[in-house]
């Protein structure tokens, strides 16, 4: 069966099974638990203290949270040696109060670095010491409280070759292996992940990510999983079957996989037809995850369109998430719920 036929079938099911959803009271998180995965989202930590409906929606629908910005280097260590954990602590406390897992994000990335770091003049050894201190201070603080970490992100270029980054220039190609080992030393029980965009399906970047993580495994670097971000539009999404096959080959390396940052941007104002196509795409990608036992979680990059990053970075685009700006469920939400209902019913 072609992926297009599969998507059409999902779309028809979304329309025809409205009554079924009434039988699945409560949020998606309980269905996801029954289906055997975690269902997560990125959180705007500042909004937790000011937007009560947003906080209630998070607690109802998700059992896994990732800080959108609160654990990035520039926020955590704005000045050398001065760590600010206020936002990160708030997120972890919120998660613990609502029986959620936390995914820490992100320890080593080429963006959102503080000026003191990028404009400094450090030797390779000094940069190694700075990075090691940062990773081990942050991970150790949340040892036993943060279940997984995006240790590194976006280190592979569109051509599949290693990307030149601030860290690779300053430390060398082994910065990734060092980062994973330092994180593991700080919390041996935490699940450690490499996270990237544009390599979810087939192609040069997907192959490059595979080569990178296969090399880390060969050298016994403590990496447990690969995150497939899935920032897409209706016109550039990978084939769901290619996503499934990519997850399977990563599983053959002994790695788990996750869809970590999914959103599907639409031209604004979003038409009803576009919202239906968006729903089909969300459902198909979740089905690809559910078809591979090693796919352990499915997360969106934001819960509601009110706090989405898309309109700022892609003017004229938006409506990318499961809930609109007022917190009302969109067709994509029901498509997700249907996929989980189907999987959960098969597991009973």
C-alpha positions in Angstrom: 0.0 0.0 0.0 1.4 3.4 -1.0 1.9 6.1 1.7 -0.6 8.3 -0.1 -3.3 5.7 0.1 -2.4 5.2 3.8 -2.8 9.0 4.4 -6.1 9.0 2.7 -7.3 6.2 4.9 -6.3 8.1 8.0 -8.1 11.2 6.8 -11.3 9.2 6.2 -11.0 7.7 9.7 -10.6 11.1 11.3 -13.9 12.1 9.7 -15.8 8.9 10.4 -14.8 8.1 14.0 -15.8 11.1 15.9 -18.0 9.0 18.2 -15.0 6.8 19.0 -13.1 9.8 20.5 -15.9 10.3 23.0 -15.0 6.9 24.5 -11.4 8.0 25.1 -12.0 10.5 27.9 -9.1 12.6 29.1 -6.0 13.8 27.4 -3.6 12.1 24.9 -1.1 11.2 27.6 -3.2 8.3 29.0 -3.7 6.9 25.5 0.0 7.2 24.8 0.8 5.3 27.9 -1.5 2.5 26.9 0.0 2.5 23.4 3.5 2.2 24.9 5.1 5.5 24.2 5.6 8.9 25.8 3.8 11.9 24.3 5.6 15.2 24.8 6.0 18.8 23.9 8.4 21.7 24.2 7.4 24.1 27.0 7.6 27.9 27.2 8.7 28.1 30.8 7.9 31.8 31.2 4.3 31.1 30.3 3.9 28.5 33.1 3.7 31.3 35.7 1.4 33.5 33.7 -1.0 31.4 31.6 -3.0 29.0 33.8 -5.0 27.5 30.9 -1.7 26.7 29.1 -0.4 25.0 32.2 -3.6 22.9 32.6 -3.4 21.9 29.0 0.2 20.7 29.4 -0.7 18.6 32.4 -3.7 17.1 30.8 -2.2 16.1 27.4 1.5 15.4 27.9 3.6 13.1 30.0 7.0 14.3 28.7 8.3 17.9 28.6 11.3 19.6 27.0 12.4 23.1 27.8 12.2 25.2 24.6 15.0 27.6 25.8 15.4 27.2 29.6 18.3 24.8 29.5 20.2 26.2 26.6 23.8 27.4 27.2 23.1 31.1 27.1 20.3 30.9 29.6 22.0 28.4 32.0 25.4 30.1 32.0 25.0 33.7 30.9 28.4 34.6 32.5 31.4 32.3 32.9 31.0 30.3 36.0 27.6 31.8 36.9 24.9 29.3 36.5 21.2 30.4 36.5 18.9 27.4 37.0 15.8 29.4 37.9 13.8 28.6 34.7 15.1 25.0 34.5 14.2 24.4 38.1 10.7 25.7 37.5 10.2 23.3 34.6 11.5 20.3 36.5 9.3 21.2 39.5 6.2 21.5 37.2 7.0 18.1 35.6 7.4 16.4 39.0 4.1 17.9 40.2 2.3 16.4 37.2 4.1 13.0 36.9 5.9 14.0 33.7 9.3 13.0 32.5 11.8 15.7 31.5 14.0 15.7 28.5 16.9 18.1 29.0 17.7 20.3 26.0 20.4 21.0 24.9 24.0 20.6 26.1 26.1 21.1 23.0 24.7 23.2 20.1 26.2 25.8 17.8 23.5 28.4 18.6 22.3 30.4 21.6 25.8 30.5 23.1 26.7 33.4 25.4 28.9 36.3 24.1 31.5 35.6 26.7 32.0 32.2 25.1 31.8 33.0 21.4 33.8 36.2 21.6 36.4 34.9 24.0 39.8 33.7 23.0 40.2 30.2 24.4 42.6 27.5 23.7 41.4 24.0 22.8 42.1 22.8 26.4 40.3 25.8 27.9 37.2 25.1 25.7 37.3 21.4 26.7 37.4 22.5 30.4 34.5 25.0 29.9 32.3 22.4 28.1 33.1 19.7 30.6 32.2 21.9 33.5 29.0 23.1 31.9 27.8 19.6 31.0 28.7 18.0 34.3 27.3 20.9 36.4 24.0 20.9 34.6 23.5 17.1 34.3 24.6 16.5 37.9 22.1 19.1 39.2 19.2 17.1 37.7 20.6 13.6 38.3 17.7 11.2 38.8 15.2 14.0 37.9 15.8 14.5 34.2 15.2 11.2 32.4 17.0 12.0 29.1 19.3 14.6 27.5 19.7 16.0 24.1 23.5 15.9 24.5 24.2 17.3 21.1 22.2 18.7 18.2 22.6 19.6 14.5 26.2 18.5 14.0 25.6 17.2 10.5 25.3 19.3 7.4 22.7 19.1 4.6 25.3 17.2 2.5 25.7 14.5 5.2 29.1 15.7 6.2 30.1 16.8 9.7 29.1 20.5 10.2 31.8 23.0 11.1 30.6 24.5 14.4 32.0 26.6 17.2 32.8 23.5 19.1 34.4 21.5 16.3 36.6 24.5 15.4 37.7 25.1 19.0 38.0 21.5 20.3 38.1 19.2 17.2 36.0 16.4 15.8 36.0 14.5 19.1 33.9 17.1 20.9 30.8 15.0 20.4 32.3 11.8 21.9 33.6 13.8 24.8 30.2 15.5 25.4 28.4 12.1 25.6 31.1 10.7 27.9 31.0 13.7 30.2 27.2 13.6 30.4 27.3 9.8 31.2 29.7 10.4 34.0 27.4 13.0 35.5 24.3 10.8 35.4 24.9 7.1 34.3 21.2 6.4 34.4 20.1 9.2 32.0 19.2 8.4 28.5 21.5 10.2 26.1 20.4 11.4 22.6 21.7 13.0 19.5 19.1 15.3 18.0 18.9 16.7 14.4 16.5 18.1 11.7 16.2 17.1 8.1 17.3 13.6 8.5 14.1 11.9 9.4 13.6 10.0 6.2 15.9 9.2 3.3 18.7 11.3 1.8 22.2 12.5 2.3 21.6 14.1 5.7 19.9 11.0 7.0 22.8 8.9 5.9 25.2 11.3 7.5 23.5 11.1 10.8 23.5 7.3 10.5 27.3 7.4 9.8 27.9 9.7 12.8 26.0 7.7 15.4 27.3 4.4 14.0 30.8 5.7 14.5 30.0 6.7 18.1 28.6 3.3 18.8 31.7 1.6 17.3 33.9 3.6 19.6 31.7 2.7 22.6 30.5 6.2 23.2 27.5 6.1 25.6 24.7 7.2 23.1 21.3 5.7 23.6 19.0 7.3 21.0 18.6 9.5 18.0 16.1 12.3 17.9 14.3 13.1 14.6 13.1 16.7 14.9 10.4 16.7 12.1 10.1 20.5 11.5 8.2 20.2 8.2 5.5 21.8 5.9 2.9 20.1 3.8 5.3 20.3 0.8 8.6 19.1 2.2 7.7 16.3 4.7 9.5 13.0 4.3 7.6 9.8 3.3 6.3 8.1 6.4 7.6 4.8 5.1 11.1 6.3 4.8 10.9 7.5 8.4 10.0 4.0 9.5 12.8 2.4 7.6 15.3 5.0 9.0 14.2 4.2 12.5 14.6 0.5 11.8 18.2 0.9 10.6 19.0 3.0 13.7 17.4 0.3 15.8 19.7 -2.2 14.2 22.7 -0.2 15.7 21.1 -0.7 19.1 19.7 2.8 19.2 16.3 4.0 20.2 14.6 6.8 18.3 12.2 9.6 19.0 10.3 12.2 17.1 11.4 15.2 19.1 10.2 18.5 17.7 7.4 18.0 15.3 5.4 20.9 13.8 3.8 21.3 10.4 3.7 25.0 9.3 0.9 26.2 7.1 0.4 29.4 5.1 -1.7 31.9 7.2 -4.6 32.1 7.5 -4.7 28.3 7.5 -7.5 26.9 5.3 -9.7 24.0 6.4 -8.2 21.9 3.6 -4.7 22.6 4.8 -5.6 21.8 8.4 -7.0 18.4 7.2 -3.8 17.7 5.3 -1.8 18.7 8.4 -3.9 16.2 10.5 -3.2 13.4 8.0 0.6 14.1 8.2 0.7 14.2 12.0 -1.2 10.9 12.2 1.1 9.3 9.6 4.3 10.2 11.4 3.0 9.0 14.7 2.0 5.7 13.0 5.6 5.4 11.6 6.8 5.8 15.2 4.3 3.3 16.6 5.3 0.7 14.0 8.9 0.6 15.4 9.2 -0.7 19.0 12.4 1.2 19.5 10.6 4.5 18.9 10.0 5.6 22.5 8.4 9.0 22.3 6.6 11.5 20.0 6.9 15.2 20.9 5.7 18.4 19.2 7.7 21.7 19.4 5.1 23.5 21.4 1.6 22.7 22.5 -0.4 25.7 21.2 0.0 28.1 18.3 0.2 30.9 20.7 3.7 29.9 21.7 5.0 28.6 18.4 8.4 29.8 17.1 7.2 29.5 13.4 5.6 32.9 12.8 8.7 34.8 14.0 11.2 32.8 11.9 8.9 32.2 8.9 6.7 35.3 8.4 3.3 34.4 6.9 3.5 30.8 8.2 2.1 29.3 11.4 -0.8 27.2 12.7 1.8 24.4 13.1 0.7 22.6 16.3 -2.1 20.5 17.7 -3.9 23.3 19.5 -4.8 26.8 18.3 -3.8 30.0 20.0 -6.8 29.7 22.3 -6.0 26.1 23.3 -8.7 24.5 21.2 -7.9 21.1 19.6 -7.4 21.2 15.9 -7.9 18.3 13.4 -4.3 17.2 13.9 -5.1 16.5 17.6 -7.9 14.1 16.7 -5.6 12.4 14.1 -3.0 11.8 16.8 -5.7 10.5 19.2 -7.0 8.1 16.5 -3.6 6.7 15.9 -3.0 6.1 19.6 -6.5 4.7 20.1 -5.8 2.2 17.3 -2.5 1.2 18.7 -3.8 1.0 22.3 -6.7 -1.2 21.2 -4.3 -3.6 19.6 -2.2 -3.9 22.7 -5.1 -4.8 24.9 
